[in-house]
Amino acid sequence: MREITVRLGGVSDEQYADIVNAIWMQMNAIGCDFTVTPDRQAVPARLDKRWDEYSQVSWEAGGRRGTPQAIAAGADRTGIQDGAGSGE
């Protein structure tokens, strides 16, 4: 088994939870055998809470016009591209 070490400085607990969860999501998407082990400062309940908060993001009903991803997806579906979320 191979290993990657990521060392972070100056991140909040919320940012840390986002990073740990993002790594887990990416590895899960790839479909390989993996383990993500948070550091000893991490509180598993906080990591889980942050994970649960992701489900509150709505592609359809985000703030104002929706999330940048929702706007871009809607534009693609209608053939109109306004560059939202694409850096254009």
N, CA, C and O atoms as a CHARMM CRD file, in Angstrom:
* protein
*
  352
    1    1 MET  N      0.84600  -1.17100   0.00000 PROA 1      0.00000
    2    1 MET  CA     0.00000   0.00000   0.00000 PROA 1      0.00000
    3    1 MET  C      0.89900   1.24400   0.00000 PROA 1      0.00000
    4    1 MET  O      1.94500   1.25800   0.64900 PROA 1      0.00000
    5    2 ARG  N      0.49000   2.27700  -0.72500 PROA 2      0.00000
    6    2 ARG  CA     1.23700   3.53200  -0.79200 PROA 2      0.00000
    7    2 ARG  C      0.60600   4.54200   0.15600 PROA 2      0.00000
    8    2 ARG  O     -0.52400   4.35600   0.60700 PROA 2      0.00000
    9    3 GLU  N      1.33300   5.60600   0.45500 PROA 3      0.00000
   10    3 GLU  CA     0.86200   6.58000   1.43300 PROA 3      0.00000
   11    3 GLU  C      1.18500   7.99300   0.98500 PROA 3      0.00000
   12    3 GLU  O      2.22800   8.24800   0.38100 PROA 3      0.00000
   13    4 ILE  N      0.26600   8.91500   1.29300 PROA 4      0.00000
   14    4 ILE  CA     0.44700  10.34300   1.04000 PROA 4      0.00000
   15    4 ILE  C      0.27300  11.04800   2.37800 PROA 4      0.00000
   16    4 ILE  O     -0.63900  10.72100   3.13700 PROA 4      0.00000
   17    5 THR  N      1.13400  12.00600   2.67100 PROA 5      0.00000
   18    5 THR  CA     0.99900  12.80300   3.88400 PROA 5      0.00000
   19    5 THR  C      0.69400  14.23300   3.47900 PROA 5      0.00000
   20    5 THR  O      1.39500  14.80800   2.64600 PROA 5      0.00000
   21    6 VAL  N     -0.34000  14.80500   4.05900 PROA 6      0.00000
   22    6 VAL  CA    -0.70600  16.19400   3.81000 PROA 6      0.00000
   23    6 VAL  C     -0.59600  16.92500   5.14600 PROA 6      0.00000
   24    6 VAL  O     -1.27400  16.56400   6.10700 PROA 6      0.00000
   25    7 ARG  N      0.23900  17.93200   5.21000 PROA 7      0.00000
   26    7 ARG  CA     0.39400  18.72400   6.44000 PROA 7      0.00000
   27    7 ARG  C     -0.21500  20.10500   6.17900 PROA 7      0.00000
   28    7 ARG  O      0.08300  20.75000   5.17400 PROA 7      0.00000
   29    8 LEU  N     -1.06500  20.53700   7.09400 PROA 8      0.00000
   30    8 LEU  CA    -1.79200  21.79100   6.92600 PROA 8      0.00000
   31    8 LEU  C     -1.42900  22.75500   8.03900 PROA 8      0.00000
   32    8 LEU  O     -1.28300  22.35200   9.19300 PROA 8      0.00000
   33    9 GLY  N     -1.28700  23.99700   7.70600 PROA 9      0.00000
   34    9 GLY  CA    -1.02800  25.03200   8.69900 PROA 9      0.00000
   35    9 GLY  C     -2.05300  26.14400   8.57800 PROA 9      0.00000
   36    9 GLY  O     -2.41700  26.54300   7.47200 PROA 9      0.00000
   37   10 GLY  N     -2.51400  26.64000   9.70700 PROA 10     0.00000
   38   10 GLY  CA    -3.40800  27.80000   9.70100 PROA 10     0.00000
   39   10 GLY  C     -4.79900  27.55200   9.16300 PROA 10     0.00000
   40   10 GLY  O     -5.41900  28.47000   8.62600 PROA 10     0.00000
   41   11 VAL  N     -5.31000  26.33800   9.28900 PROA 11     0.00000
   42   11 VAL  CA    -6.67600  26.07800   8.83700 PROA 11     0.00000
   43   11 VAL  C     -7.59900  25.98600  10.04600 PROA 11     0.00000
   44   11 VAL  O     -7.20200  25.50600  11.10800 PROA 11     0.00000
   45   12 SER  N     -8.82100  26.44500   9.87600 PROA 12     0.00000
   46   12 SER  CA    -9.81300  26.35100  10.94200 PROA 12     0.00000
   47   12 SER  C    -10.31000  24.91000  11.03800 PROA 12     0.00000
   48   12 SER  O    -10.04900  24.09300  10.15500 PROA 12     0.00000
   49   13 ASP  N    -11.02300  24.61100  12.11300 PROA 13     0.00000
   50   13 ASP  CA   -11.59700  23.27200  12.26100 PROA 13     0.00000
   51   13 ASP  C    -12.54800  22.95600  11.10700 PROA 13     0.00000
   52   13 ASP  O    -12.59600  21.82400  10.62700 PROA 13     0.00000
   53   14 GLU  N    -13.30700  23.96800  10.66400 PROA 14     0.00000
   54   14 GLU  CA   -14.24200  23.75500   9.55100 PROA 14     0.00000
   55   14 GLU  C    -13.48500  23.48100   8.25000 PROA 14     0.00000
   56   14 GLU  O    -13.85900  22.58500   7.49200 PROA 14     0.00000
   57   15 GLN  N    -12.43400  24.23900   7.99100 PROA 15     0.00000
   58   15 GLN  CA   -11.62800  24.00200   6.78900 PROA 15     0.00000
   59   15 GLN  C    -10.99400  22.61000   6.84000 PROA 15     0.00000
   60   15 GLN  O    -10.95500  21.89900   5.83600 PROA 15     0.00000
   61   16 TYR  N    -10.50500  22.23500   8.00700 PROA 16     0.00000
   62   16 TYR  CA    -9.90100  20.91200   8.16500 PROA 16     0.00000
   63   16 TYR  C    -10.92700  19.82900   7.84700 PROA 16     0.00000
   64   16 TYR  O    -10.63100  18.87200   7.13200 PROA 16     0.00000
   65   17 ALA  N    -12.14400  19.99200   8.38700 PROA 17     0.00000
   66   17 ALA  CA   -13.20800  19.01500   8.11700 PROA 17     0.00000
   67   17 ALA  C    -13.51500  18.96200   6.62600 PROA 17     0.00000
   68   17 ALA  O    -13.72000  17.87900   6.07700 PROA 17     0.00000
   69   18 ASP  N    -13.55000  20.11900   5.96000 PROA 18     0.00000
   70   18 ASP  CA   -13.80200  20.14600   4.51600 PROA 18     0.00000
   71   18 ASP  C    -12.70600  19.39200   3.76100 PROA 18     0.00000
   72   18 ASP  O    -12.99200  18.62200   2.84400 PROA 18     0.00000
   73   19 ILE  N    -11.46400  19.61800   4.14800 PROA 19     0.00000
   74   19 ILE  CA   -10.34400  18.97400   3.46000 PROA 19     0.00000
   75   19 ILE  C    -10.37400  17.46400   3.66700 PROA 19     0.00000
   76   19 ILE  O    -10.23600  16.70100   2.71100 PROA 19     0.00000
   77   20 VAL  N    -10.55300  17.03300   4.91400 PROA 20     0.00000
   78   20 VAL  CA   -10.62000  15.59100   5.20000 PROA 20     0.00000
   79   20 VAL  C    -11.76100  14.94800   4.42400 PROA 20     0.00000
   80   20 VAL  O    -11.58500  13.89100   3.81900 PROA 20     0.00000
   81   21 ASN  N    -12.93100  15.58200   4.43800 PROA 21     0.00000
   82   21 ASN  CA   -14.08300  15.02500   3.72600 PROA 21     0.00000
   83   21 ASN  C    -13.87000  15.03800   2.21000 PROA 21     0.00000
   84   21 ASN  O    -14.28300  14.10500   1.52100 PROA 21     0.00000
   85   22 ALA  N    -13.23000  16.08700   1.68900 PROA 22     0.00000
   86   22 ALA  CA   -12.96400  16.14800   0.24400 PROA 22     0.00000
   87   22 ALA  C    -12.01000  15.03900  -0.18200 PROA 22     0.00000
   88   22 ALA  O    -12.19800  14.41800  -1.22800 PROA 22     0.00000
   89   23 ILE  N    -10.99700  14.79600   0.62400 PROA 23     0.00000
   90   23 ILE  CA   -10.06800  13.70600   0.30800 PROA 23     0.00000
   91   23 ILE  C    -10.81700  12.38500   0.32000 PROA 23     0.00000
   92   23 ILE  O    -10.64300  11.55600  -0.57300 PROA 23     0.00000
   93   24 TRP  N    -11.65000  12.19200   1.33400 PROA 24     0.00000
   94   24 TRP  CA   -12.42100  10.94400   1.41400 PROA 24     0.00000
   95   24 TRP  C    -13.33200  10.80100   0.18700 PROA 24     0.00000
   96   24 TRP  O    -13.39200   9.73300  -0.42300 PROA 24     0.00000
   97   25 MET  N    -14.04500  11.88700  -0.17200 PROA 25     0.00000
   98   25 MET  CA   -14.95600  11.83100  -1.32600 PROA 25     0.00000
   99   25 MET  C    -14.20200  11.48900  -2.60800 PROA 25     0.00000
  100   25 MET  O    -14.65600  10.66100  -3.39800 PROA 25     0.00000
  101   26 GLN  N    -13.04200  12.13000  -2.81400 PROA 26     0.00000
  102   26 GLN  CA   -12.25800  11.88100  -4.03000 PROA 26     0.00000
  103   26 GLN  C    -11.79400  10.43700  -4.09000 PROA 26     0.00000
  104   26 GLN  O    -11.90100   9.78800  -5.13000 PROA 26     0.00000
  105   27 MET  N    -11.28300   9.93700  -2.98300 PROA 27     0.00000
  106   27 MET  CA   -10.80100   8.55900  -2.95900 PROA 27     0.00000
  107   27 MET  C    -11.95700   7.58600  -3.17700 PROA 27     0.00000
  108   27 MET  O    -11.80400   6.58300  -3.87300 PROA 27     0.00000
  109   28 ASN  N    -13.09300   7.87700  -2.59200 PROA 28     0.00000
  110   28 ASN  CA   -14.26700   7.02800  -2.78800 PROA 28     0.00000
  111   28 ASN  C    -14.70800   7.03200  -4.25400 PROA 28     0.00000
  112   28 ASN  O    -15.10500   5.99800  -4.79100 PROA 28     0.00000
  113   29 ALA  N    -14.63600   8.19400  -4.89200 PROA 29     0.00000
  114   29 ALA  CA   -15.02700   8.30800  -6.30000 PROA 29     0.00000
  115   29 ALA  C    -14.10900   7.49700  -7.20300 PROA 29     0.00000
  116   29 ALA  O    -14.55500   6.92600  -8.19800 PROA 29     0.00000
  117   30 ILE  N    -12.83000   7.44700  -6.85700 PROA 30     0.00000
  118   30 ILE  CA   -11.86600   6.68800  -7.65600 PROA 30     0.00000
  119   30 ILE  C    -12.11000   5.19200  -7.52500 PROA 30     0.00000
  120   30 ILE  O    -11.89300   4.43400  -8.47000 PROA 30     0.00000
  121   31 GLY  N    -12.56300   4.77300  -6.34700 PROA 31     0.00000
  122   31 GLY  CA   -12.90100   3.36900  -6.15900 PROA 31     0.00000
  123   31 GLY  C    -11.73800   2.46900  -5.79900 PROA 31     0.00000
  124   31 GLY  O    -11.77700   1.26700  -6.06000 PROA 31     0.00000
  125   32 CYS  N    -10.70600   3.03700  -5.20200 PROA 32     0.00000
  126   32 CYS  CA    -9.58100   2.19400  -4.79900 PROA 32     0.00000
  127   32 CYS  C     -9.68100   1.87800  -3.30100 PROA 32     0.00000
  128   32 CYS  O    -10.49500   2.46000  -2.58400 PROA 32     0.00000
  129   33 ASP  N     -8.84900   0.95700  -2.85200 PROA 33     0.00000
  130   33 ASP  CA    -8.79200   0.60400  -1.44500 PROA 33     0.00000
  131   33 ASP  C     -8.02900   1.71400  -0.72900 PROA 33     0.00000
  132   33 ASP  O     -6.89000   2.00300  -1.09800 PROA 33     0.00000
  133   34 PHE  N     -8.62800   2.34900   0.29400 PROA 34     0.00000
  134   34 PHE  CA    -7.98800   3.48400   0.95400 PROA 34     0.00000
  135   34 PHE  C     -8.43500   3.62000   2.40200 PROA 34     0.00000
  136   34 PHE  O     -9.44200   3.05200   2.82500 PROA 34     0.00000
  137   35 THR  N     -7.65800   4.38700   3.14000 PROA 35     0.00000
  138   35 THR  CA    -7.99800   4.78100   4.49900 PROA 35     0.00000
  139   35 THR  C     -7.63500   6.24700   4.64900 PROA 35     0.00000
  140   35 THR  O     -6.53300   6.65100   4.27700 PROA 35     0.00000
  141   36 VAL  N     -8.54300   7.04900   5.18700 PROA 36     0.00000
  142   36 VAL  CA    -8.25400   8.43100   5.52600 PROA 36     0.00000
  143   36 VAL  C     -8.26900   8.49300   7.05300 PROA 36     0.00000
  144   36 VAL  O     -9.28000   8.18000   7.68100 PROA 36     0.00000
  145   37 THR  N     -7.15300   8.89300   7.64200 PROA 37     0.00000
  146   37 THR  CA    -7.02800   8.92800   9.09400 PROA 37     0.00000
  147   37 THR  C     -6.82500  10.36800   9.55100 PROA 37     0.00000
  148   37 THR  O     -5.73700  10.91600   9.37600 PROA 37     0.00000
  149   38 PRO  N     -7.85600  10.99800  10.13800 PROA 38     0.00000
  150   38 PRO  CA    -7.70300  12.35600  10.64700 PROA 38     0.00000
  151   38 PRO  C     -6.69700  12.40300  11.79600 PROA 38     0.00000
  152   38 PRO  O     -6.40900  11.38100  12.41900 PROA 38     0.00000
  153   39 ASP  N     -6.16700  13.59200  12.07000 PROA 39     0.00000
  154   39 ASP  CA    -5.20400  13.72500  13.16000 PROA 39     0.00000
  155   39 ASP  C     -5.88800  13.59700  14.52600 PROA 39     0.00000
  156   39 ASP  O     -7.11000  13.47400  14.61500 PROA 39     0.00000
  157   40 ARG  N     -5.08700  13.62900  15.56800 PROA 40     0.00000
  158   40 ARG  CA    -5.61200  13.42600  16.92800 PROA 40     0.00000
  159   40 ARG  C     -6.41900  14.61600  17.43000 PROA 40     0.00000
  160   40 ARG  O     -7.17500  14.48800  18.39300 PROA 40     0.00000
  161   41 GLN  N     -6.26600  15.77000  16.78700 PROA 41     0.00000
  162   41 GLN  CA    -7.03600  16.95300  17.18200 PROA 41     0.00000
  163   41 GLN  C     -8.45700  16.92600  16.63400 PROA 41     0.00000
  164   41 GLN  O     -9.34300  17.60400  17.15300 PROA 41     0.00000
  165   42 ALA  N     -8.66500  16.15600  15.60500 PROA 42     0.00000
  166   42 ALA  CA    -9.97800  16.10800  14.95200 PROA 42     0.00000
  167   42 ALA  C    -11.01200  15.45900  15.87000 PROA 42     0.00000
  168   42 ALA  O    -10.72400  14.49200  16.57600 PROA 42     0.00000
  169   43 VAL  N    -12.21000  16.01200  15.84200 PROA 43     0.00000
  170   43 VAL  CA   -13.32500  15.46200  16.59800 PROA 43     0.00000
  171   43 VAL  C    -14.24800  14.78000  15.58300 PROA 43     0.00000
  172   43 VAL  O    -14.87100  15.45800  14.76600 PROA 43     0.00000
  173   44 PRO  N    -14.34200  13.45700  15.62600 PROA 44     0.00000
  174   44 PRO  CA   -15.14600  12.74500  14.63100 PROA 44     0.00000
  175   44 PRO  C    -16.57000  13.29200  14.47700 PROA 44     0.00000
  176   44 PRO  O    -17.08800  13.34700  13.36200 PROA 44     0.00000
  177   45 ALA  N    -17.19700  13.68900  15.56200 PROA 45     0.00000
  178   45 ALA  CA   -18.55700  14.23200  15.47600 PROA 45     0.00000
  179   45 ALA  C    -18.59300  15.51400  14.64500 PROA 45     0.00000
  180   45 ALA  O    -19.55700  15.75500  13.91800 PROA 45     0.00000
  181   46 ARG  N    -17.53900  16.34100  14.74900 PROA 46     0.00000
  182   46 ARG  CA   -17.47800  17.56800  13.94000 PROA 46     0.00000
  183   46 ARG  C    -17.25500  17.25200  12.46800 PROA 46     0.00000
  184   46 ARG  O    -17.82700  17.90700  11.59600 PROA 46     0.00000
  185   47 LEU  N    -16.42900  16.25300  12.19000 PROA 47     0.00000
  186   47 LEU  CA   -16.22500  15.83800  10.79800 PROA 47     0.00000
  187   47 LEU  C    -17.53700  15.33100  10.20700 PROA 47     0.00000
  188   47 LEU  O    -17.88500  15.66200   9.07400 PROA 47     0.00000
  189   48 ASP  N    -18.26100  14.52500  10.98400 PROA 48     0.00000
  190   48 ASP  CA   -19.55700  14.00900  10.53500 PROA 48     0.00000
  191   48 ASP  C    -20.56800  15.13200  10.33900 PROA 48     0.00000
  192   48 ASP  O    -21.32000  15.13000   9.36400 PROA 48     0.00000
  193   49 LYS  N    -20.58900  16.10100  11.26800 PROA 49     0.00000
  194   49 LYS  CA   -21.53100  17.21700  11.16400 PROA 49     0.00000
  195   49 LYS  C    -21.26900  18.00400   9.88300 PROA 49     0.00000
  196   49 LYS  O    -22.20300  18.35900   9.16400 PROA 49     0.00000
  197   50 ARG  N    -20.00100  18.27200   9.60500 PROA 50     0.00000
  198   50 ARG  CA   -19.65900  19.01100   8.37800 PROA 50     0.00000
  199   50 ARG  C    -20.09000  18.21800   7.14500 PROA 50     0.00000
  200   50 ARG  O    -20.60600  18.79000   6.18500 PROA 50     0.00000
  201   51 TRP  N    -19.87900  16.91300   7.17100 PROA 51     0.00000
  202   51 TRP  CA   -20.30700  16.04000   6.07300 PROA 51     0.00000
  203   51 TRP  C    -21.81500  16.16800   5.86800 PROA 51     0.00000
  204   51 TRP  O    -22.28900  16.29200   4.73900 PROA 51     0.00000
  205   52 ASP  N    -22.56400  16.13500   6.97400 PROA 52     0.00000
  206   52 ASP  CA   -24.02400  16.23100   6.89500 PROA 52     0.00000
  207   52 ASP  C    -24.46800  17.57600   6.33100 PROA 52     0.00000
  208   52 ASP  O    -25.50600  17.66200   5.67400 PROA 52     0.00000
  209   53 GLU  N    -23.68400  18.63100   6.58500 PROA 53     0.00000
  210   53 GLU  CA   -24.04100  19.95700   6.07600 PROA 53     0.00000
  211   53 GLU  C    -23.95900  20.03200   4.55700 PROA 53     0.00000
  212   53 GLU  O    -24.63700  20.86200   3.95100 PROA 53     0.00000
  213   54 TYR  N    -23.14600  19.18500   3.92300 PROA 54     0.00000
  214   54 TYR  CA   -23.04800  19.21300   2.46000 PROA 54     0.00000
  215   54 TYR  C    -24.38800  18.89500   1.81300 PROA 54     0.00000
  216   54 TYR  O    -24.69200  19.40000   0.73200 PROA 54     0.00000
  217   55 SER  N    -25.18600  18.06400   2.46500 PROA 55     0.00000
  218   55 SER  CA   -26.47900  17.69900   1.87400 PROA 55     0.00000
  219   55 SER  C    -27.46100  18.87200   1.89500 PROA 55     0.00000
  220   55 SER  O    -28.52200  18.80400   1.27600 PROA 55     0.00000
  221   56 GLN  N    -27.11100  19.94300   2.60300 PROA 56     0.00000
  222   56 GLN  CA   -27.95900  21.12500   2.63700 PROA 56     0.00000
  223   56 GLN  C    -27.74100  22.01100   1.41000 PROA 56     0.00000
  224   56 GLN  O    -28.49700  22.95700   1.19000 PROA 56     0.00000
  225   57 VAL  N    -26.72400  21.71400   0.61800 PROA 57     0.00000
  226   57 VAL  CA   -26.45300  22.47900  -0.59900 PROA 57     0.00000
  227   57 VAL  C    -27.39800  21.99000  -1.68000 PROA 57     0.00000
  228   57 VAL  O    -27.46600  20.79300  -1.95900 PROA 57     0.00000
  229   58 SER  N    -28.11700  22.90300  -2.28000 PROA 58     0.00000
  230   58 SER  CA   -29.10700  22.53400  -3.27400 PROA 58     0.00000
  231   58 SER  C    -28.71900  23.04600  -4.65100 PROA 58     0.00000
  232   58 SER  O    -28.46100  24.23600  -4.83400 PROA 58     0.00000
  233   59 TRP  N    -28.68200  22.15800  -5.59600 PROA 59     0.00000
  234   59 TRP  CA   -28.42400  22.54900  -6.97800 PROA 59     0.00000
  235   59 TRP  C    -29.56200  23.40600  -7.50900 PROA 59     0.00000
  236   59 TRP  O    -29.33900  24.31600  -8.30700 PROA 59     0.00000
  237   60 GLU  N    -30.77100  23.12000  -7.07200 PROA 60     0.00000
  238   60 GLU  CA   -31.94200  23.81400  -7.59700 PROA 60     0.00000
  239   60 GLU  C    -32.26800  25.08500  -6.81900 PROA 60     0.00000
  240   60 GLU  O    -32.62400  26.10500  -7.41000 PROA 60     0.00000
  241   61 ALA  N    -32.14500  25.02300  -5.48600 PROA 61     0.00000
  242   61 ALA  CA   -32.64500  26.12200  -4.66400 PROA 61     0.00000
  243   61 ALA  C    -31.55100  26.81500  -3.87100 PROA 61     0.00000
  244   61 ALA  O    -31.78700  27.21900  -2.73200 PROA 61     0.00000
  245   62 GLY  N    -30.36900  26.96400  -4.43500 PROA 62     0.00000
  246   62 GLY  CA   -29.29000  27.65200  -3.73700 PROA 62     0.00000
  247   62 GLY  C    -29.60900  29.12400  -3.57800 PROA 62     0.00000
  248   62 GLY  O    -30.65600  29.58600  -4.03300 PROA 62     0.00000
  249   63 GLY  N    -28.72100  29.86500  -2.94000 PROA 63     0.00000
  250   63 GLY  CA   -28.93900  31.28600  -2.71500 PROA 63     0.00000
  251   63 GLY  C    -29.13000  32.05700  -4.01300 PROA 63     0.00000
  252   63 GLY  O    -28.52300  31.73700  -5.03500 PROA 63     0.00000
  253   64 ARG  N    -29.95100  33.04300  -3.96000 PROA 64     0.00000
  254   64 ARG  CA   -30.29000  33.90500  -5.10400 PROA 64     0.00000
  255   64 ARG  C    -30.62800  33.09200  -6.35400 PROA 64     0.00000
  256   64 ARG  O    -31.74800  32.59500  -6.47800 PROA 64     0.00000
  257   65 ARG  N    -29.68200  32.94900  -7.27900 PROA 65     0.00000
  258   65 ARG  CA   -29.93800  32.20300  -8.51600 PROA 65     0.00000
  259   65 ARG  C    -29.50800  30.74400  -8.39700 PROA 65     0.00000
  260   65 ARG  O    -29.58300  30.00200  -9.37700 PROA 65     0.00000
  261   66 GLY  N    -29.06900  30.32700  -7.23900 PROA 66     0.00000
  262   66 GLY  CA   -28.57200  28.96300  -7.06600 PROA 66     0.00000
  263   66 GLY  C    -27.06000  28.97800  -6.92500 PROA 66     0.00000
  264   66 GLY  O    -26.42500  30.02800  -7.01800 PROA 66     0.00000
  265   67 THR  N    -26.50600  27.83400  -6.70500 PROA 67     0.00000
  266   67 THR  CA   -25.05400  27.73000  -6.58300 PROA 67     0.00000
  267   67 THR  C    -24.42600  27.96200  -7.95200 PROA 67     0.00000
  268   67 THR  O    -25.10400  27.81300  -8.96800 PROA 67     0.00000
  269   68 PRO  N    -23.14400  28.32400  -8.00100 PROA 68     0.00000
  270   68 PRO  CA   -22.48800  28.47000  -9.31100 PROA 68     0.00000
  271   68 PRO  C    -22.59700  27.19000 -10.14500 PROA 68     0.00000
  272   68 PRO  O    -22.73200  27.24700 -11.36700 PROA 68     0.00000
  273   69 GLN  N    -22.53600  26.03500  -9.47100 PROA 69     0.00000
  274   69 GLN  CA   -22.66600  24.77300 -10.19500 PROA 69     0.00000
  275   69 GLN  C    -24.06800  24.63300 -10.79000 PROA 69     0.00000
  276   69 GLN  O    -24.22600  24.17100 -11.92000 PROA 69     0.00000
  277   70 ALA  N    -25.08500  25.03700 -10.02100 PROA 70     0.00000
  278   70 ALA  CA   -26.45600  24.93700 -10.51500 PROA 70     0.00000
  279   70 ALA  C    -26.68000  25.87600 -11.69800 PROA 70     0.00000
  280   70 ALA  O    -27.34300  25.51900 -12.67200 PROA 70     0.00000
  281   71 ILE  N    -26.12400  27.07100 -11.60000 PROA 71     0.00000
  282   71 ILE  CA   -26.27100  28.04800 -12.69200 PROA 71     0.00000
  283   71 ILE  C    -25.61800  27.50800 -13.95900 PROA 71     0.00000
  284   71 ILE  O    -26.20600  27.56000 -15.03900 PROA 71     0.00000
  285   72 ALA  N    -24.39400  26.98700 -13.82300 PROA 72     0.00000
  286   72 ALA  CA   -23.69500  26.44400 -14.98200 PROA 72     0.00000
  287   72 ALA  C    -24.42400  25.23900 -15.55700 PROA 72     0.00000
  288   72 ALA  O    -24.53300  25.10200 -16.77600 PROA 72     0.00000
  289   73 ALA  N    -24.92300  24.36700 -14.69200 PROA 73     0.00000
  290   73 ALA  CA   -25.64600  23.18300 -15.16600 PROA 73     0.00000
  291   73 ALA  C    -26.92600  23.58700 -15.88300 PROA 73     0.00000
  292   73 ALA  O    -27.26900  23.02100 -16.92100 PROA 73     0.00000
  293   74 GLY  N    -27.63100  24.56600 -15.32700 PROA 74     0.00000
  294   74 GLY  CA   -28.85500  25.04200 -15.96600 PROA 74     0.00000
  295   74 GLY  C    -28.56500  25.66900 -17.31800 PROA 74     0.00000
  296   74 GLY  O    -29.31600  25.47400 -18.27300 PROA 74     0.00000
  297   75 ALA  N    -27.48100  26.41700 -17.39700 PROA 75     0.00000
  298   75 ALA  CA   -27.09300  27.03800 -18.67000 PROA 75     0.00000
  299   75 ALA  C    -26.75900  25.97300 -19.69800 PROA 75     0.00000
  300   75 ALA  O    -27.13200  26.09700 -20.86400 PROA 75     0.00000
  301   76 ASP  N    -26.06600  24.93500 -19.28200 PROA 76     0.00000
  302   76 ASP  CA   -25.73300  23.85100 -20.20700 PROA 76     0.00000
  303   76 ASP  C    -26.99200  23.15100 -20.70600 PROA 76     0.00000
  304   76 ASP  O    -27.08600  22.78700 -21.87900 PROA 76     0.00000
  305   77 ARG  N    -27.95800  22.96400 -19.80800 PROA 77     0.00000
  306   77 ARG  CA   -29.20100  22.27900 -20.19800 PROA 77     0.00000
  307   77 ARG  C    -30.00600  23.10800 -21.19400 PROA 77     0.00000
  308   77 ARG  O    -30.66100  22.55600 -22.07900 PROA 77     0.00000
  309   78 THR  N    -29.95800  24.45000 -21.05000 PROA 78     0.00000
  310   78 THR  CA   -30.73500  25.30700 -21.93300 PROA 78     0.00000
  311   78 THR  C    -29.94300  25.79500 -23.13800 PROA 78     0.00000
  312   78 THR  O    -30.48400  26.45700 -24.02300 PROA 78     0.00000
  313   79 GLY  N    -28.64100  25.45600 -23.16400 PROA 79     0.00000
  314   79 GLY  CA   -27.80800  25.88600 -24.28500 PROA 79     0.00000
  315   79 GLY  C    -27.28600  27.30200 -24.11700 PROA 79     0.00000
  316   79 GLY  O    -26.66800  27.85100 -25.02900 PROA 79     0.00000
  317   80 ILE  N    -27.53400  27.90100 -22.94900 PROA 80     0.00000
  318   80 ILE  CA   -27.04200  29.24600 -22.67400 PROA 80     0.00000
  319   80 ILE  C    -25.90100  29.10300 -21.69000 PROA 80     0.00000
  320   80 ILE  O    -26.05800  28.46900 -20.64600 PROA 80     0.00000
  321   81 GLN  N    -24.77600  29.67400 -22.00100 PROA 81     0.00000
  322   81 GLN  CA   -23.63800  29.58300 -21.09400 PROA 81     0.00000
  323   81 GLN  C    -23.26800  30.98100 -20.61500 PROA 81     0.00000
  324   81 GLN  O    -22.85600  31.83000 -21.40600 PROA 81     0.00000
  325   82 ASP  N    -23.42300  31.21700 -19.29000 PROA 82     0.00000
  326   82 ASP  CA   -23.05000  32.52600 -18.76700 PROA 82     0.00000
  327   82 ASP  C    -21.70800  32.48700 -18.05000 PROA 82     0.00000
  328   82 ASP  O    -21.27600  33.49400 -17.48800 PROA 82     0.00000
  329   83 GLY  N    -21.04000  31.32900 -18.06500 PROA 83     0.00000
  330   83 GLY  CA   -19.71300  31.24000 -17.48600 PROA 83     0.00000
  331   83 GLY  C    -19.69500  31.12800 -15.97700 PROA 83     0.00000
  332   83 GLY  O    -18.61700  31.15400 -15.38300 PROA 83     0.00000
  333   84 ALA  N    -20.85400  31.00400 -15.32700 PROA 84     0.00000
  334   84 ALA  CA   -20.89000  30.90600 -13.86600 PROA 84     0.00000
  335   84 ALA  C    -20.09400  29.70800 -13.39600 PROA 84     0.00000
  336   84 ALA  O    -20.30100  28.58500 -13.85800 PROA 84     0.00000
  337   85 GLY  N    -19.19400  29.95700 -12.48400 PROA 85     0.00000
  338   85 GLY  CA   -18.41200  28.89200 -11.89400 PROA 85     0.00000
  339   85 GLY  C    -17.32800  28.32200 -12.78500 PROA 85     0.00000
  340   85 GLY  O    -16.61500  27.40400 -12.38000 PROA 85     0.00000
  341   86 SER  N    -17.19000  28.85200 -14.00100 PROA 86     0.00000
  342   86 SER  CA   -16.20400  28.29800 -14.90500 PROA 86     0.00000
  343   86 SER  C    -14.96600  29.18200 -15.05800 PROA 86     0.00000
  344   86 SER  O    -14.02900  28.85100 -15.78400 PROA 86     0.00000
  345   87 GLY  N    -14.99100  30.33500 -14.34300 PROA 87     0.00000
  346   87 GLY  CA   -13.85500  31.23800 -14.42900 PROA 87     0.00000
  347   87 GLY  C    -13.84400  32.09100 -15.68600 PROA 87     0.00000
  348   87 GLY  O    -12.86900  32.79100 -15.95800 PROA 87     0.00000
  349   88 GLU  N    -14.91000  32.03500 -16.44000 PROA 88     0.00000
  350   88 GLU  CA   -14.97300  32.82700 -17.66900 PROA 88     0.00000
  351   88 GLU  C    -15.60500  34.17400 -17.41500 PROA 88     0.00000
  352   88 GLU  O    -15.74000  34.97600 -18.33900 PROA 88     0.00000
